[in-house]
Amino acid sequence: MQTLIDRFISYITIDTQSDPRSDTTPSTKKQWDLAHKLVEDLRHIGMQEVCIDENAYIMATLPSNLAHEVPVIGFVSHFDTSPDFSGTNVKPQIIENYDGKDIVLNKEKNIVLSPNYFEDLLQYKGQTLITTDGNTLLGADDKAGVTEIVTAMEYLIRHPKIEHGKIRVGFTPDEEIGRGAHKFDVDKFGADWAYTMDGSQIGELEFENFNAAKAKVIIKGKSVHPGYAKGKMVNAITIVREFMGQLPQKEVPEHTEGREGFFHIHHLKGEIEHAEMEMIIRDHDRGAFESRKRLLQDIVKQLNEKHGDCITLEVNDQYYNMREKVEPVYHIVEIAKQAMEAVGVTPIIKPIRGGTDGSQLSYMGLPCPNIFAGGDNFHGKYEYVPVESMQKAVEVIVKICELTGRKD
């Protein structure tokens, strides 16, 4: 446990926040700091073919110790953290033998991690939790996954009697801004399939995710003295309000769950002459996803007819539901499920209400279900991870390698 904790803390205390406004890869120079450390760590534990390219994509190999051939599998995690909340100067707190009560993250700011609000905490009573100090995110998304992969590979290297085929490891930048797999060389990786270690609570096993798009609405208005504005002023702010009013009011993140899709306006700025609105569109069902995009176009058409062609709409698809690519090779999900059950973890198979590198990788020819990394409350100051969940994730990785190495 202590090795796992020490490795995890050494990773989360390096700031790797990505930046959606940047057009470089990685999007921030500071991601290189952890990338170089990971290369050193992989070499130190004895991995082979360790390499890092000009975009900070890391790959390494654990050679097969079998006399017969089996599929080559991979494990992938991202090392950037979300731009939604500060990742600078992370100061983790270790809560041993959690008693099921409130955890004071920051006494001065009265920031409390409470099971009264975050009910899932109670299932970790008696375990060791790693939390924030209330000022930053923790970075378990996805440095827990990175830690687990490195630790599992180290375990296999130190226990050569565990038979396994060739294992490939990949670490990516910029997943949090939707670009984690954009420059991932699937052919170079050379795996038949892979698993991302990027899920949340223990037991999660996911092979379907949202179809995703981003949209930007730009409105040009006309400013006229308000005393003489009748029939002349076009107030961009008022048109924004009209636009928002025509969206389904309950189809937003705060009112949806499971496979329910949504529109999410996450950025809005404006004045009379100019307004901009940015949103994301999400739905697990491809048909419903396309209908949502058409709805935006219909709203724009209607308001342009009313106000005189003052609105432009940009819609760009981001990723698609990987279920389409994973279902034809569903045995790779079954292997992960069997591995979890073998180490005493109850599989929780459910759709991801978000995206993952695995989605893009699946459409690039590398089927890639998602497995729990153990953390919770990602992208904010209430983020935490039970160390026991990380330990189980390591065991699942090792068991998947062992199961895949068995000759049929």
WOJOHU-V838442 format. One record per backbone hydrogen bond with DSSP energy under -1.0 kcal/mol. NH is the residue of the N-H (numbers start at 1). CO is the residue of the C=O. Records with the same first field share a line. If there is no record, write none. Layout:
BEGIN
NH=CO, CO
END
This chain:
BEGIN
5=1
6=2
7=3
8=4
9=5
10=6
11=7
12=8
13=9
14=11
18=81
22=19
31=28
32=29
35=31
36=32
37=33
38=34
39=35
40=36
41=37
42=38
43=39
44=40
45=41
47=42
48=61
51=59
53=57
56=53
58=171
59=51
60=169
61=48
62=167
65=164
73=166
74=193
75=168
76=195
77=170
79=172
81=16
93=131
95=129
98=127
103=113
105=111
106=111
111=106
113=103
117=114
118=114
121=118
122=119
123=120
124=121
125=122
126=98
127=124
129=95
130=385
131=93
137=86
143=139
144=140
146=142
147=143
148=144
149=145
150=146
151=147
152=148
153=149
154=150
155=151
156=152
157=153
158=154
162=159
167=62
168=73
169=60
170=75
171=58
172=77
178=175
179=174
184=181
186=184
189=185
190=186
192=72
193=72
194=367
195=74
196=369
197=76
198=196
199=371
204=201
205=348
206=370
210=354
211=283
212=319
213=281
214=316
215=279
216=314
217=277
218=312
219=275
220=310
221=273
222=234
228=225
232=229
233=229
234=222
236=272
239=235
240=236
241=237
242=238
243=239
244=240
245=241
246=243
247=244
251=248
252=250
255=252
256=253
260=257
262=282
263=251
264=280
266=278
267=278
269=276
271=274
275=219
276=269
277=217
278=267
279=215
280=264
281=213
282=262
283=211
289=285
290=286
291=287
292=288
293=289
294=290
295=291
296=292
297=293
298=294
299=295
300=296
301=297
302=298
303=299
304=300
305=301
306=302
307=303
308=304
309=304
312=218
314=216
316=214
318=212
319=212
324=321
325=322
326=322
327=323
329=326
330=327
332=329
333=330
334=330
335=331
336=332
337=333
338=334
339=335
340=336
341=337
342=338
343=339
344=341
345=340
348=203
352=208
354=352
359=356
361=357
362=358
363=359
365=362
366=361
370=206
371=196
372=204
373=199
374=200
376=384
383=380
384=376
385=130
387=128
390=386
391=387
392=388
393=389
394=390
395=391
396=392
397=393
398=394
399=395
400=396
401=397
402=398
403=399
404=400
405=401
406=403
END
